[in-house]
């Protein structure tokens, strides 16, 4: 388990971090600036959303160079359409895409439902969905097969995660296979506009992260309806987040609630993860089980 960009490197190599449209490994495979460029720069987990605008612009240029976008449907109100690229099989109707502030990329088989308002830079990756009336500000990435709704700003969802209902997600990073219950929101700015401090696993203390930092949620974690995440909250791997009032600023891996800090039992956790993966037509692999077991034993 790597604590460098905890909680995200607890379950993946840094090369498999998604920033922009692609993971770092995928960038290198496409001949773009890859591991050597990004690894010295990504030294804290909040750097993922802080550098996402730059990464989106790079990946947009890389993926669209020499190619033609699918036509923008006539019902879509497009601002700066030259900065919009729609892949084959994407579905868009009666939404607003404003690419004057940055490029907008709509991936293969993705869907933007009617009434959505999107301001770039923005990427909706393959098979992902923006639900009815969603409001999205850049720089935001919705990873493959994720579902989003409500209001989102400057956030990265790695993939296969759901924030499908009303509520605010801002200046945040969400891992894979996460689910945010209806009404879940996070604070990204202290009410006195002071510096946000975030839990750092390497030093075992809170460290400064700038004036804006929201939620950093590890893979396989979930929140109950109407959860209110504190400013700069770190949620570990495989947590079931529920309780009264604002969350603590650090919720360790395999937490079951945050009032009594009970532990999520391993076999129950594996059962629940397998259920969520079946929900999106996937299966829990032996490698994943071994990794999850290892994190459980170390937590």
FENHUBEL-V741693 format. One record per residue. N is the residue number from 1. RES is the residue in one letter. PHI is phi in whole degrees, -180 to 180 (999 if undefined). Layout:
BEGIN
n->N res->RES phi->PHI
n->N res->RES phi->PHI
END
This chain:
BEGIN
n->1 res->X phi->999
n->2 res->X phi->-104
n->3 res->X phi->-91
n->4 res->X phi->-56
n->5 res->X phi->-120
n->6 res->X phi->-55
n->7 res->X phi->-91
n->8 res->X phi->-78
n->9 res->X phi->-88
n->10 res->X phi->-71
n->11 res->X phi->-123
n->12 res->X phi->-156
n->13 res->X phi->-74
n->14 res->X phi->-56
n->15 res->X phi->-63
n->16 res->X phi->-100
n->17 res->X phi->-71
n->18 res->X phi->-92
n->19 res->X phi->-144
n->20 res->X phi->81
n->21 res->X phi->-92
n->22 res->X phi->-106
n->23 res->X phi->-75
n->24 res->X phi->-62
n->25 res->X phi->-63
n->26 res->X phi->-66
n->27 res->X phi->-58
n->28 res->X phi->-64
n->29 res->X phi->-65
n->30 res->X phi->-86
n->31 res->X phi->84
n->32 res->X phi->-94
n->33 res->X phi->-64
n->34 res->X phi->-113
n->35 res->X phi->-61
n->36 res->X phi->-63
n->37 res->X phi->-73
n->38 res->X phi->-89
n->39 res->X phi->-62
n->40 res->X phi->-64
n->41 res->X phi->-91
n->42 res->X phi->-91
n->43 res->X phi->-106
n->44 res->X phi->-140
n->45 res->X phi->-62
n->46 res->X phi->-72
n->47 res->X phi->-63
n->48 res->X phi->-62
n->49 res->X phi->-80
n->50 res->X phi->-67
n->51 res->X phi->-101
n->52 res->X phi->-68
n->53 res->X phi->-62
n->54 res->X phi->-62
n->55 res->X phi->-66
n->56 res->X phi->-62
n->57 res->X phi->-62
n->58 res->X phi->-61
n->59 res->X phi->-68
n->60 res->X phi->-60
n->61 res->X phi->-62
n->62 res->X phi->-65
n->63 res->X phi->-79
n->64 res->X phi->-105
n->65 res->X phi->-59
n->66 res->X phi->74
n->67 res->X phi->-119
n->68 res->X phi->-107
n->69 res->X phi->-70
n->70 res->X phi->-64
n->71 res->X phi->-59
n->72 res->X phi->-76
n->73 res->X phi->-57
n->74 res->X phi->-64
n->75 res->X phi->-80
n->76 res->X phi->-87
n->77 res->X phi->-87
n->78 res->X phi->-113
n->79 res->X phi->-109
n->80 res->X phi->57
n->81 res->X phi->-61
n->82 res->X phi->-65
n->83 res->X phi->-101
n->84 res->X phi->-116
n->85 res->X phi->-130
n->86 res->X phi->-118
n->87 res->X phi->-81
n->88 res->X phi->-61
n->89 res->X phi->85
n->90 res->X phi->-72
n->91 res->X phi->-123
n->92 res->X phi->-140
n->93 res->X phi->-149
n->94 res->X phi->50
n->95 res->X phi->-128
n->96 res->X phi->-117
n->97 res->X phi->-118
n->98 res->X phi->-109
n->99 res->X phi->-101
n->100 res->X phi->-72
n->101 res->X phi->-101
n->102 res->X phi->156
n->103 res->X phi->-67
n->104 res->X phi->-124
n->105 res->X phi->-119
n->106 res->X phi->-114
n->107 res->X phi->-78
n->108 res->X phi->-58
n->109 res->X phi->70
n->110 res->X phi->-81
n->111 res->X phi->-137
n->112 res->X phi->-115
n->113 res->X phi->-77
n->114 res->X phi->-63
n->115 res->X phi->84
n->116 res->X phi->-79
n->117 res->X phi->-120
n->118 res->X phi->-128
n->119 res->X phi->-118
n->120 res->X phi->-74
n->121 res->X phi->-73
n->122 res->X phi->-154
n->123 res->X phi->-133
n->124 res->X phi->-112
n->125 res->X phi->-79
n->126 res->X phi->-52
n->127 res->X phi->73
n->128 res->X phi->-85
n->129 res->X phi->-134
n->130 res->X phi->-106
n->131 res->X phi->-80
n->132 res->X phi->-51
n->133 res->X phi->67
n->134 res->X phi->-73
n->135 res->X phi->-115
n->136 res->X phi->-128
n->137 res->X phi->-107
n->138 res->X phi->-76
n->139 res->X phi->-95
n->140 res->X phi->-127
n->141 res->X phi->-122
n->142 res->X phi->-108
n->143 res->X phi->-69
n->144 res->X phi->-52
n->145 res->X phi->59
n->146 res->X phi->-90
n->147 res->X phi->-128
n->148 res->X phi->-132
n->149 res->X phi->-155
n->150 res->X phi->79
n->151 res->X phi->-124
n->152 res->X phi->-135
n->153 res->X phi->-146
n->154 res->X phi->46
n->155 res->X phi->-134
n->156 res->X phi->-126
n->157 res->X phi->-107
n->158 res->X phi->-64
n->159 res->X phi->160
n->160 res->X phi->60
n->161 res->X phi->-114
n->162 res->X phi->-124
n->163 res->X phi->-132
n->164 res->X phi->-92
n->165 res->X phi->-131
n->166 res->X phi->-60
n->167 res->X phi->134
n->168 res->X phi->-109
n->169 res->X phi->-128
n->170 res->X phi->-141
n->171 res->X phi->49
n->172 res->X phi->-136
n->173 res->X phi->-133
n->174 res->X phi->-120
n->175 res->X phi->-72
n->176 res->X phi->-91
n->177 res->X phi->61
n->178 res->X phi->-101
n->179 res->X phi->-142
n->180 res->X phi->-110
n->181 res->X phi->-64
n->182 res->X phi->-54
n->183 res->X phi->83
n->184 res->X phi->-64
n->185 res->X phi->-140
n->186 res->X phi->-125
n->187 res->X phi->-88
n->188 res->X phi->-119
n->189 res->X phi->-145
n->190 res->X phi->-66
n->191 res->X phi->-72
n->192 res->X phi->-109
n->193 res->X phi->60
n->194 res->X phi->-80
n->195 res->X phi->-65
n->196 res->X phi->-87
n->197 res->X phi->-114
n->198 res->X phi->-125
n->199 res->X phi->-66
n->200 res->X phi->-115
n->201 res->X phi->-66
n->202 res->X phi->-70
n->203 res->X phi->-103
n->204 res->X phi->60
n->205 res->X phi->-157
n->206 res->X phi->-86
n->207 res->X phi->-127
n->208 res->X phi->-68
n->209 res->X phi->-130
n->210 res->X phi->94
n->211 res->X phi->-86
n->212 res->X phi->-131
n->213 res->X phi->-159
n->214 res->X phi->-101
n->215 res->X phi->-112
n->216 res->X phi->-119
n->217 res->X phi->-115
n->218 res->X phi->-76
n->219 res->X phi->-55
n->220 res->X phi->67
n->221 res->X phi->-97
n->222 res->X phi->-142
n->223 res->X phi->-124
n->224 res->X phi->-74
n->225 res->X phi->-59
n->226 res->X phi->61
n->227 res->X phi->-69
n->228 res->X phi->-114
n->229 res->X phi->-85
n->230 res->X phi->-65
n->231 res->X phi->-61
n->232 res->X phi->66
n->233 res->X phi->-82
n->234 res->X phi->-109
n->235 res->X phi->-113
n->236 res->X phi->-73
n->237 res->X phi->-84
n->238 res->X phi->57
n->239 res->X phi->-109
n->240 res->X phi->-110
n->241 res->X phi->-94
n->242 res->X phi->-158
n->243 res->X phi->157
n->244 res->X phi->-102
n->245 res->X phi->75
n->246 res->X phi->-62
n->247 res->X phi->-70
n->248 res->X phi->-62
n->249 res->X phi->-82
n->250 res->X phi->-139
n->251 res->X phi->-118
n->252 res->X phi->-64
n->253 res->X phi->-55
n->254 res->X phi->64
n->255 res->X phi->-77
n->256 res->X phi->-113
n->257 res->X phi->78
n->258 res->X phi->-130
n->259 res->X phi->-83
n->260 res->X phi->-107
n->261 res->X phi->54
n->262 res->X phi->-73
n->263 res->X phi->-102
n->264 res->X phi->-72
n->265 res->X phi->-68
n->266 res->X phi->-58
n->267 res->X phi->-65
n->268 res->X phi->-68
n->269 res->X phi->-61
n->270 res->X phi->-62
n->271 res->X phi->-61
n->272 res->X phi->-70
n->273 res->X phi->-62
n->274 res->X phi->-61
n->275 res->X phi->-66
n->276 res->X phi->-66
n->277 res->X phi->-69
n->278 res->X phi->-61
n->279 res->X phi->-58
n->280 res->X phi->-111
n->281 res->X phi->73
n->282 res->X phi->-121
n->283 res->X phi->-126
n->284 res->X phi->-82
n->285 res->X phi->-87
n->286 res->X phi->-62
n->287 res->X phi->-63
n->288 res->X phi->-62
n->289 res->X phi->-60
n->290 res->X phi->-63
n->291 res->X phi->-65
n->292 res->X phi->-64
n->293 res->X phi->-60
n->294 res->X phi->-63
n->295 res->X phi->-64
n->296 res->X phi->-60
n->297 res->X phi->-67
n->298 res->X phi->-89
n->299 res->X phi->-87
END
